[in-house]
């Protein structure tokens, strides 16, 4: 594709009607956006932003840029609908005081000491999965490995009984899938149903936990019920919807982190050899996977006043699409940004967003990435992806639905 074509595509890119190839491989389009249209107004009046400096500044400024999505999600989901209730109550799409109360509980539970206590259980979970895969003619690195790890870890965090975890992944995929820029009626209906089913399950689980509380030092659900670490307790709706958020947020993004990492190391054998020769590079490898193939490609904010960004006046109440995937390829911040380099330093990626809304589970996600990638490669250094890969098929979340491999 020549420069004129790329420029035209970038200047006319519509997230609700993306060009062919964008969903599976958005990265050439991101490069074109950065060069030709880093501030791009969308047909619906929203604005798409791609530069690292712009996203970084917006994440840090909670006065001019709100995370509250009631105005945006009302027309999208229907005011009062299950998806509207969930996405306007959960931590990621809320402003203080709700955001502050929930975040205090989560940060008080996810201390470095608490996460260190999780590591032996994480290692055991990963090793059991590796044992189960060994000897099979072919495995699916998503179904058999990457998607199972976060469900177990977050399930442990809320002490969800093992025999009750089976529906969690499908509920999560349906609810997070509703955040795509454009939805069919079927996708909306599936999302609404998933919220209702998830909420009904959690009402029962919460009732059981109230009757028999867990140890608040290790059971985040008990902490949430008691409001430990916050100034006041959560309402019942806030409690249920943020439990859903915790289970969802820890699932798809970490699945994508692990799956994308395995695919990238497969596709860059020289980098994989560097890691095998020097396992201490696993931490910087995870950071480069987060930059190069960010599990979450987009964030959003809404302007609370008229603002100027890069010479463009943007009116109050405008929805901003923050393209994390593009910002993490910004040549102003990352030398040779299209190169996958597991030794890259510094690596100021925005995969976990930033500012007061920086991902509350980032330390746990990094730990899961290091343990999963490191232990699989150590056990199966010759693992090769073979067979048709199935992409996740989403704009906001980037990953694989299937990654067949031989070990």
Secondary structure by P-SEA (a helix, b strand, c coil): ccaaaaaaaaaacccccccccccccaaaaaaaaacccccccccccbbbbccaaaaaaaaacccccccccccccccccccccaaaaaaaccccccccaaaaaaaaaaaaaacaaaaaaaaaaaaaaaaaaaaaaccccccccccccaaaaaaaaaaaaaccccccccaaaaaaaaaaaaccccccaaaaaaaaaaaaaaaaaaaaaaaaaaaccccccccaaaaaaacccccccccaaaaaaaaaaaaaaacaaaaaaaaaaaaaaaacaaaaaaaaacccaaaaaaaaaaaacccccccbbbbccccccccccccccccccccaaaaaacccccccccccccccccccccccccccccccaaaaaaaaaaaaaaaaaaacccccccccccccccccccccccccccc
